Each structure stands twice: as C-alpha cells, then as structure tokens.
C-alpha cells in the first residue's frame, strides 16, 4: 500500500513537472529563464563590443554627426540582448498554438519597438544635418520638423505594434475622426496658436536668441518657439510663455535686427552761454562723433549735431547719431564715453548745463509794503 502511494505520488510530481504552468514543462521554463539571464549578464559586454566596432568605423570620418548618431543608438543597442533573450527563451519552450502565437506577437512587438525607438533617437542628430540647410529653412522650422519626425516615428511604432496584436488602426482612426471634430470645436485656440506658430516661423519674424518687444505683452529674449506657445525670457530672467496667436496678431519689434543703435540726446545749456560758446560746444561734439569709429558716419545714415531751440530754461543742442554696435553692453560703454566727453567740452567752454528753473518778479504798487518774516520770533511774557 505504501509503495503504491509513493508510486502515485511520483506520478503526480512528474505530471506537475511536465505540465506545471499552462501545460509547459517546468524544466523548460527553468532553462528558458536561464537563457534569458545569461543574455542579461552579457548585455554590457555585447553593448560595448557593438559600440566599439561602430566607434572605430565613425572615427575614420571627419564630421561629428556620425559620432552623435552612435551615441543616440546606445540605449536601443543595449535593449537588443533583452529582445534576443526573450526570443531564444520563447523559442526553446514547447508552447501550445495559442501561447505560441502570443510569443510570436511578443517577439515581433519587441523588435518593432526597438526599431522605432532607434529611429526616434536618431531624429535629434538628423536635425543637426538639416541645420546645414539653414539658408533655406530657419532654425525654428528645423526644430519643428525634427519634432514632427519624432512624433511620426512614435505614431508609426504604436500603429505597427497594434497591428501585430490584431488591432485595426484604421477603425480606431475612423472612430477618432468624429471625436476629433468635437475636440476641434473646443480646441479652437489650440489650433489657432498652432497655425499662428507656423506663420511666425514662415515669416521669420524672430528666431531663438532674438530680443523682441510686443507692447503690453512681453519684452525679452526668445528661447524657444513651440507648437502652441513661444518662451520669452524677460530681462529679470523670468520666463514668459506667450501664445503664438498674440505674436502673430500683434506688432513685434525685433531689436536684434537693428542695423545700428541710436543715441538721441537734447543737451540743455545755460541761457548765459554766448554764441561763441554754443558754436564751440557744437563743433567739439560733432568732431568727436565723426572722428570716432564707434559711430556711424553721416554719409551712411542720418547723424548730426545742431543748436536746436530756445527752451523754457535752456538753449538746447540736439545730438542725433548711431553706434555701429547693437549690443546693449557695448552701446552703454560708448554712450558713457560720449557723455563724459560732452561734460568736459562744456566745462572747457566756460559755461554749464541748464536745469529747470523759474524766475519770480515782485513789483510794489504805491507805498512800500512791509513784509512779515516767515517765522516770527515769539515774544517773551513779562513776569508780574
């Protein structure tokens, strides 16, 4: 009886071992896991071997784009041993037809994922190649194209994997069409900003790095032109995310495209200045501007120094000129030197700068008028 029970127990053990999990032999499962873990252990060695081979190939070229491509493919290459491990493990197992179809779909999905992941990763290096066409396309347009390519690879990869599992993408797209109409009605601003962004890029109003001013909205340096908003960094370093429609519908001043930078001053001199002093000051300022290489010459653009008018408190000299640099820091330095020179010229001429003043004339009518002091002195009381 005991021997019979032991024999029955052993048959149960053998039956569980051979049909333990979904009818798969447990020994095969253990071996399959062993194959997978071995490939995981040699994953780093495989990656280093492949990358070193690729690096040796690209080292023979002079450009750096292929180096960037190899670096972009590093993670997809590291994923290849995982895909290979799953494939070898499932191939070793004796699976039922349904499970075999599942394993086939899984392997096909992992392969498709790796391929489209690699294509997605190399989209950024490809944008650097497109930068060579900057004379045809702006940098912002190239960035948009790179983003569009990445999105396209992502959507194609998702559609491919769905098709592998028998999910009809066409039916999903048709169903989303009606849903998209409803969404479009509620997302008019989104599409408006998207189209406005295309106009901004197509018209080349500004590029990343340009200093722009949109009255009442923002002033600062453009950092990125996105699908919906443009990021502008104000001078206090705070980012402002401006909807593209506001940049398309409003007047935008692009200071970075100034040919020259203007200086327009009204220099007020004292009314006591003689005509000779005025002429001397005007001539000295004009000579400084016309002989200095930092300033644009009158033959190139409007530039002059003239005694302009008799103002309320001063005789005004109008200085109107342009600096060759448009850089704000350099412009401030040039303007500072000009200001110090003008002050020295005015002092050498023996006159001074005027300031707002008013003269009040008092005329007594009839007898003399006794004017009481503004702060009368209090009288002392006599003691009784």
C-alpha positions as CSV (number, residue, x, y, z in Angstrom):
1,X,0.0,0.0,0.0
2,X,2.8,2.4,0.9
3,X,4.7,1.5,-2.3
4,X,1.5,2.2,-4.3
5,X,1.1,5.5,-2.7
6,X,4.7,6.5,-3.3
7,X,4.4,5.5,-7.0
8,X,1.2,7.5,-7.3
9,X,2.9,10.5,-5.6
10,X,5.8,10.3,-8.0
11,X,3.5,10.2,-11.0
12,X,1.9,13.4,-9.7
13,X,5.3,15.0,-9.3
14,X,6.2,14.0,-12.9
15,X,2.8,15.3,-14.2
16,X,3.2,18.6,-12.4
17,X,6.8,18.9,-13.7
18,X,5.8,18.2,-17.3
19,X,2.5,20.2,-17.3
20,X,3.1,22.6,-14.5
21,X,2.4,26.1,-16.0
22,X,0.0,26.4,-18.9
23,X,1.0,22.9,-20.0
24,X,4.7,23.8,-20.2
25,X,7.4,21.6,-18.8
26,X,8.9,23.3,-15.6
27,X,12.3,22.1,-16.7
28,X,11.9,24.0,-20.0
29,X,10.8,27.1,-18.1
30,X,13.9,26.9,-15.9
31,X,16.2,26.5,-18.9
32,X,14.3,29.4,-20.7
33,X,14.9,31.7,-17.7
34,X,18.5,30.6,-17.6
35,X,18.9,31.6,-21.3
36,X,17.3,35.0,-20.6
37,X,19.5,35.7,-17.5
38,X,22.7,34.6,-19.3
39,X,21.9,37.2,-22.1
40,X,21.2,39.8,-19.4
41,X,24.6,39.1,-17.8
42,X,26.4,39.5,-21.2
43,X,24.3,42.6,-22.0
44,X,27.1,45.1,-21.1
45,X,29.7,43.1,-23.0
46,X,27.5,42.9,-26.1
47,X,26.8,46.6,-25.9
48,X,30.5,47.5,-25.5
49,X,31.5,45.2,-28.3
50,X,29.0,46.6,-30.8
51,X,29.6,50.2,-29.8
52,X,33.4,49.9,-30.0
53,X,33.0,48.5,-33.5
54,X,30.8,51.4,-34.5
55,X,33.1,53.9,-32.9
56,X,36.0,52.6,-34.8
57,X,34.1,53.0,-38.1
58,X,32.9,56.5,-37.4
59,X,36.4,57.5,-36.1
60,X,37.6,57.4,-39.7
61,X,35.4,60.3,-40.7
62,X,36.0,64.0,-40.1
63,X,32.4,65.1,-39.2
64,X,30.9,64.7,-35.7
65,X,27.4,63.8,-36.9
66,X,28.1,60.1,-37.1
67,X,29.5,60.2,-33.6
68,X,26.3,61.7,-32.4
69,X,24.3,59.0,-34.2
70,X,26.3,56.3,-32.4
71,X,25.7,57.9,-29.1
72,X,21.9,58.2,-29.8
73,X,21.8,54.5,-30.6
74,X,23.4,53.5,-27.3
75,X,20.2,52.7,-25.4
76,X,18.5,50.8,-28.3
77,X,21.6,48.7,-28.7
78,X,21.5,47.9,-25.0
79,X,18.0,46.7,-25.4
80,X,18.9,44.2,-28.2
81,X,20.1,41.5,-25.8
82,X,16.7,41.7,-24.0
83,X,14.9,41.2,-27.2
84,X,17.2,38.3,-28.2
85,X,16.8,36.8,-24.7
86,X,13.0,36.8,-25.0
87,X,13.2,35.3,-28.5
88,X,15.5,32.5,-27.6
89,X,13.6,31.7,-24.4
90,X,10.2,31.5,-26.1
91,X,11.7,29.5,-29.0
92,X,13.1,26.9,-26.6
93,X,9.7,26.3,-24.9
94,X,7.2,23.8,-26.3
95,X,4.1,26.0,-26.4
96,X,0.5,25.4,-27.3
97,X,-0.7,27.0,-30.5
98,X,-2.3,29.9,-28.7
99,X,0.7,30.5,-26.5
100,X,3.0,30.2,-29.5
101,X,1.0,32.9,-31.3
102,X,1.3,35.1,-28.2
103,X,5.0,34.6,-28.0
104,X,5.4,35.4,-31.7
105,X,3.4,38.6,-31.3
106,X,5.5,39.5,-28.3
107,X,8.8,39.0,-30.2
108,X,7.5,40.9,-33.2
109,X,6.4,43.8,-30.9
110,X,9.7,44.0,-29.1
111,X,11.6,44.0,-32.5
112,X,9.3,46.8,-33.8
113,X,9.7,48.7,-30.6
114,X,13.5,48.6,-30.8
115,X,13.5,49.7,-34.5
116,X,11.2,52.7,-34.0
117,X,13.0,53.6,-30.7
118,X,16.2,53.7,-32.6
119,X,14.6,55.9,-35.4
120,X,13.1,58.1,-32.7
121,X,16.5,58.5,-31.0
122,X,18.4,59.4,-34.2
123,X,15.8,62.2,-35.1
124,X,17.9,64.7,-33.0
125,X,21.2,64.1,-34.8
126,X,19.3,64.3,-38.1
127,X,18.1,67.7,-37.1
128,X,21.8,68.8,-36.9
129,X,22.2,67.6,-40.5
130,X,19.2,69.7,-41.6
131,X,20.8,72.7,-39.9
132,X,23.1,72.8,-43.0
133,X,20.0,73.9,-44.9
134,X,19.7,77.0,-42.7
135,X,19.8,79.2,-45.7
136,X,16.6,77.6,-46.9
137,X,14.9,76.7,-43.6
138,X,15.2,78.7,-40.3
139,X,16.4,77.0,-37.2
140,X,12.9,77.2,-35.7
141,X,11.5,75.4,-38.8
142,X,14.1,72.7,-38.5
143,X,13.3,72.3,-34.8
144,X,9.6,71.9,-35.7
145,X,10.4,69.4,-38.4
146,X,12.6,67.4,-36.0
147,X,9.7,67.3,-33.5
148,X,7.2,66.3,-36.3
149,X,9.6,63.5,-37.4
150,X,9.8,62.2,-33.8
151,X,6.1,62.3,-33.4
152,X,5.7,60.5,-36.7
153,X,8.1,57.7,-35.7
154,X,6.2,57.4,-32.4
155,X,2.8,57.1,-34.0
156,X,4.1,54.6,-36.7
157,X,5.7,52.5,-34.0
158,X,2.5,52.4,-32.0
159,X,0.4,51.6,-35.1
160,X,2.8,48.8,-36.1
161,X,2.6,47.2,-32.6
162,X,-1.2,47.5,-32.6
163,X,-1.4,45.8,-36.0
164,X,0.8,43.0,-34.7
165,X,-1.8,42.3,-32.0
166,X,-4.6,42.3,-34.5
167,X,-6.0,45.7,-33.5
168,X,-7.2,47.5,-36.6
169,X,-5.7,51.0,-36.6
170,X,-7.9,52.2,-39.4
171,X,-11.1,51.6,-37.4
172,X,-9.6,53.5,-34.5
173,X,-8.7,56.5,-36.7
174,X,-12.2,56.5,-38.2
175,X,-13.7,56.5,-34.7
176,X,-11.3,59.2,-33.6
177,X,-12.4,61.3,-36.6
178,X,-15.8,62.0,-35.1
179,X,-14.3,62.5,-31.7
180,X,-11.7,64.9,-33.3
181,X,-14.5,67.1,-34.7
182,X,-15.9,67.5,-31.2
183,X,-12.5,68.2,-29.8
184,X,-11.6,70.7,-32.5
185,X,-14.7,72.8,-31.6
186,X,-13.5,73.0,-28.1
187,X,-9.8,73.4,-29.0
188,X,-10.0,76.3,-31.5
189,X,-7.4,78.3,-29.5
190,X,-5.0,75.3,-29.7
191,X,-5.3,75.1,-33.5
192,X,-5.2,78.9,-33.8
193,X,-1.9,79.1,-31.9
194,X,-0.5,76.1,-33.9
195,X,-1.3,77.9,-37.2
196,X,0.0,81.2,-35.8
197,X,3.2,79.5,-34.9
198,X,3.6,78.3,-38.5
199,X,3.1,81.8,-39.7
200,X,5.6,83.2,-37.2
201,X,8.2,80.7,-38.4
202,X,7.4,81.1,-42.1
203,X,7.6,84.9,-41.9
204,X,10.8,84.7,-39.9
205,X,9.7,87.4,-37.6
206,X,12.2,86.3,-35.0
207,X,14.5,83.4,-34.1
208,X,15.7,81.9,-30.8
209,X,18.1,84.3,-29.2
210,X,16.5,87.5,-30.6
211,X,15.5,90.4,-28.4
212,X,11.8,91.3,-29.1
213,X,9.2,93.6,-27.8
214,X,5.4,93.1,-28.0
215,X,3.8,96.2,-26.5
216,X,1.7,95.4,-23.5
217,X,2.6,91.7,-23.6
218,X,6.3,90.9,-23.2
219,X,9.8,92.1,-23.8
220,X,12.8,89.8,-23.6
221,X,14.9,87.2,-25.4
222,X,13.2,84.4,-27.4
223,X,14.2,81.0,-26.1
224,X,12.0,78.5,-27.9
225,X,9.2,78.6,-30.5
226,X,6.9,75.8,-29.6
227,X,3.8,74.3,-31.2
228,X,1.4,76.3,-29.1
229,X,3.5,78.9,-27.2
230,X,6.8,80.8,-27.5
231,X,9.0,81.0,-24.5
232,X,10.4,84.5,-24.0
233,X,13.0,85.1,-21.2
234,X,12.5,88.6,-19.7
235,X,15.5,90.6,-18.6
236,X,14.7,89.8,-14.9
237,X,15.3,86.1,-16.0
238,X,11.6,85.2,-15.6
239,X,10.2,83.0,-18.5
240,X,7.0,84.1,-20.2
241,X,5.0,81.6,-22.2
242,X,3.3,83.7,-24.9
243,X,0.5,82.1,-27.1
244,X,1.7,82.2,-30.7
245,X,-1.5,83.9,-31.7
246,X,-0.5,87.0,-29.8
247,X,2.8,87.1,-31.5
248,X,1.1,86.7,-34.9
249,X,-1.7,89.2,-34.5
250,X,0.3,92.0,-32.8
251,X,3.2,94.2,-33.9
252,X,6.5,92.7,-32.9
253,X,9.7,94.8,-32.6
254,X,12.8,92.8,-33.2
255,X,15.7,94.8,-31.7
256,X,18.2,92.1,-32.7
257,X,17.8,93.1,-36.3
258,X,18.8,96.7,-35.8
259,X,21.4,97.7,-38.3
260,X,22.7,100.4,-35.9
261,X,21.7,101.6,-32.4
262,X,20.6,105.2,-31.9
263,X,21.6,107.9,-29.5
264,X,19.2,110.9,-29.3
265,X,20.0,113.5,-26.7
266,X,18.8,117.0,-26.0
267,X,21.7,118.9,-24.3
268,X,20.4,121.9,-22.4
269,X,22.9,124.8,-21.8
270,X,22.6,127.9,-19.7
271,X,20.9,131.0,-21.2
272,X,24.1,132.9,-20.2
273,X,26.1,130.9,-22.8
274,X,27.4,133.1,-25.6
275,X,27.0,132.3,-29.3
276,X,30.7,131.6,-29.5
277,X,30.5,129.1,-26.6
278,X,27.5,127.4,-28.2
279,X,29.3,127.1,-31.6
280,X,32.4,125.8,-29.9
281,X,30.5,123.1,-28.0
282,X,28.5,122.0,-31.0
283,X,31.7,121.7,-33.2
284,X,33.6,119.8,-30.5
285,X,30.7,117.2,-30.1
286,X,30.4,116.9,-33.9
287,X,34.1,116.3,-34.3
288,X,34.1,113.6,-31.6
289,X,31.2,111.8,-33.3
290,X,32.5,112.0,-36.8
291,X,36.1,111.0,-36.0
292,X,35.2,108.1,-33.7
293,X,35.0,104.6,-35.4
294,X,32.4,103.6,-32.9
295,X,29.8,105.9,-34.6
296,X,28.2,105.6,-38.0
297,X,29.3,108.5,-40.3
298,X,26.7,111.0,-41.6
299,X,27.3,109.7,-45.2
300,X,26.0,106.3,-44.1
301,X,22.9,107.4,-42.1
302,X,21.3,110.5,-40.6
303,X,23.7,111.8,-38.0
304,X,24.0,115.5,-36.9
305,X,24.7,117.9,-34.0
306,X,22.7,121.2,-34.2
307,X,21.7,124.1,-31.9
308,X,18.0,123.3,-31.9
309,X,15.9,125.7,-29.9
310,X,15.4,128.2,-27.1
311,X,13.6,126.1,-24.4
312,X,12.0,127.3,-21.2
313,X,15.1,127.1,-19.1
314,X,17.9,126.3,-21.6
315,X,19.3,126.6,-25.1
316,X,19.1,123.1,-26.5
317,X,21.6,121.3,-28.7
318,X,20.2,118.2,-30.4
319,X,22.6,115.2,-30.8
320,X,21.4,112.5,-33.1
321,X,23.7,109.7,-34.0
322,X,24.1,105.9,-34.3
323,X,26.6,103.4,-32.9
324,X,27.9,100.6,-35.1
325,X,27.3,98.0,-32.4
326,X,23.8,96.9,-31.4
327,X,25.0,95.1,-28.4
328,X,23.5,96.7,-25.3
329,X,26.6,96.4,-23.1
330,X,28.9,97.8,-25.7
331,X,26.4,100.5,-26.5
332,X,26.3,101.6,-22.9
333,X,30.1,101.9,-22.7
334,X,30.2,104.0,-25.9
335,X,27.4,106.2,-24.6
336,X,29.2,106.7,-21.3
337,X,32.4,107.9,-23.1
338,X,30.4,110.3,-25.1
339,X,28.7,111.7,-22.1
340,X,32.0,112.3,-20.3
341,X,33.4,114.0,-23.4
342,X,30.4,116.3,-23.6
343,X,30.7,117.3,-20.0
344,X,34.4,118.1,-20.5
345,X,33.7,120.1,-23.6
346,X,31.0,122.2,-21.8
347,X,33.3,122.9,-18.9
348,X,36.2,123.9,-21.2
349,X,33.9,126.3,-23.0
350,X,33.3,128.1,-19.7
351,X,29.6,127.5,-19.4
352,X,27.3,124.9,-17.8
353,X,24.3,122.7,-18.1
354,X,20.9,124.3,-17.5
355,X,18.4,122.9,-15.2
356,X,14.7,123.6,-14.9
357,X,14.2,127.0,-13.1
358,X,11.7,129.8,-12.7
359,X,12.2,133.5,-12.0
360,X,9.6,135.4,-10.0
361,X,9.5,139.2,-10.3
362,X,7.8,141.2,-7.4
363,X,6.7,144.8,-8.0
364,X,5.4,147.0,-5.2
365,X,2.4,149.2,-6.0
366,X,2.1,152.5,-4.1
367,X,3.8,152.7,-0.7
368,X,6.3,150.3,0.5
369,X,4.9,147.1,1.7
370,X,6.2,145.7,5.0
371,X,6.9,142.0,4.6
372,X,6.4,140.0,7.7
373,X,9.0,137.3,8.5
374,X,8.1,133.8,7.6
375,X,8.9,132.5,11.0
376,X,8.1,135.3,13.6
377,X,10.1,135.2,16.8
378,X,7.8,134.6,19.8
379,X,7.7,137.4,22.4
380,X,8.7,136.7,26.0
381,X,6.0,137.3,28.6
382,X,6.8,139.7,31.4
383,X,6.6,138.3,34.8
384,X,4.1,140.0,37.1
